[in-house]
Amino acid sequence: MAAESKQVAVIGLGRFGMALCHELNQHGAEVLAIDINEDLVRKAADHVTQAIVADCSVEDTVSELKLDDYDIAMVAIGDNVNASILTTLILKESGVKQVWVKAKDRYHAKILHKIGADRVVMPETEMGQRIARIMLDTRIFHYLELGSGLAIAEVVVLTTMMGNPLSAHPCCQGQHTHLLALKRGPELRPHPDKDTRMEIGDILIIAGPESELSVLLKRI
């Protein structure tokens, strides 16, 4: 299903939930924003398809809202862990197709996994880890964990590699890593020929097992 046709319910309109509503709306999704705080609902109303004051930790409310018709329900409730867990459980029991949940900490995340959340996110932790990795390693422009031990990295070509073919770059020599594309200025070259000579400023987009990527990066 195309992103623009998706119906998403966002439950909890704190900073994370509100930002999520804005972004989903910008990308054409139909967004239902829900919170028990009337002021927050009013604030979200101009940026979503529909905004409702409701308590989704109540089973009848979830039934009345027909959230099982939505492609994804995101439980973005902030510090109220009990409400987050109860809402997640009710959504799963109501047959919502995909239930994503924002977790406060790893203990909260563990419970959410046990009661059947389809995906648990910890935005602050995940973003902190990603930025720390980039800050400590100037070879990495962007780094994204894909789950299941896989990752994708944008690796900056250093001066020592200038003029060499792509095949000479350590990140292109892994047994299970793949060179997806070469970024050169505004140009993106998917699956470039490995005889292509590298230039300063080139960025290689590499995907593969995190463990293998870490080893290869140390060889640069």
Long-range contacts (C-beta under 8 A, 24 or more apart in sequence): 1-71, 3-27, 3-28, 3-29, 4-28, 4-29, 5-30, 6-30, 6-71, 6-72, 7-32, 7-69, 7-70, 7-71, 7-72, 8-32, 8-70, 8-71, 8-72, 8-73, 8-74, 9-34, 9-65, 9-67, 9-70, 9-72, 9-73, 9-74, 10-34, 10-48, 10-74, 10-76, 11-35, 11-56, 11-73, 11-74, 11-75, 11-76, 11-77, 11-87, 12-75, 12-76, 12-77, 12-78, 12-84, 12-102, 13-37, 13-40, 13-41, 13-43, 13-44, 13-76, 14-40, 14-76, 14-77, 14-78, 16-76, 16-78, 16-102, 16-123, 17-74, 17-76, 17-102, 18-43, 18-44, 20-74, 20-76, 21-47, 21-48, 22-47, 25-49, 32-65, 32-70, 34-65, 56-87, 56-90, 56-91, 57-83, 57-86, 57-87, 57-90, 58-90, 59-90, 59-93, 59-94, 62-90, 62-91, 62-94, 63-94, 67-91, 67-94, 67-96, 68-94, 68-95, 68-96, 68-97, 70-96, 70-97, 71-97, 71-98, 72-97, 72-98, 72-99, 72-100, 73-98, 73-99, 73-100, 74-100, 74-101, 74-102, 75-99, 75-100, 75-101, 75-102, 75-117, 76-102, 77-102, 78-102, 78-104, 79-104, 81-108, 84-108, 84-112, 85-111, 85-112, 85-115, 88-112, 88-115, 88-116, 88-117, 89-115, 89-116, 92-116, 92-117, 137-217, 139-217, 139-220, 140-217, 141-203, 145-210, 146-207, 149-209, 149-210, 149-211, 150-207, 150-208, 150-209, 150-210, 151-207, 151-208, 151-209, 151-210, 151-213, 152-180, 152-205, 152-206, 152-207, 153-205, 153-206, 153-207, 153-213, 153-217, 154-183, 154-203, 154-204, 154-205, 154-206, 155-203, 155-204, 155-205, 155-206, 155-217, 155-220, 156-201, 156-202, 156-203, 157-198, 157-199, 157-200, 157-201, 157-202, 157-203, 157-204, 158-220, 159-200, 161-198, 161-220, 162-198, 162-199, 162-200, 163-197, 163-198, 164-197, 164-198, 165-194, 165-195, 165-196, 165-197, 165-198, 166-192, 166-193, 166-194, 166-195, 166-196, 166-198, 166-204, 167-194, 167-195, 169-198, 169-204, 169-220, 170-216, 170-217, 170-219, 170-220, 171-204, 171-206, 171-213, 171-216, 171-217, 171-220, 172-204, 172-206, 173-216, 174-208, 174-212, 174-213, 174-215, 174-216, 175-212, 176-208, 176-209, 176-212, 177-206, 177-207, 177-208, 177-209, 177-212, 177-213, 177-216, 178-206, 178-207, 178-208, 179-204, 179-205, 179-206, 180-205, 180-206, 180-207, 181-205
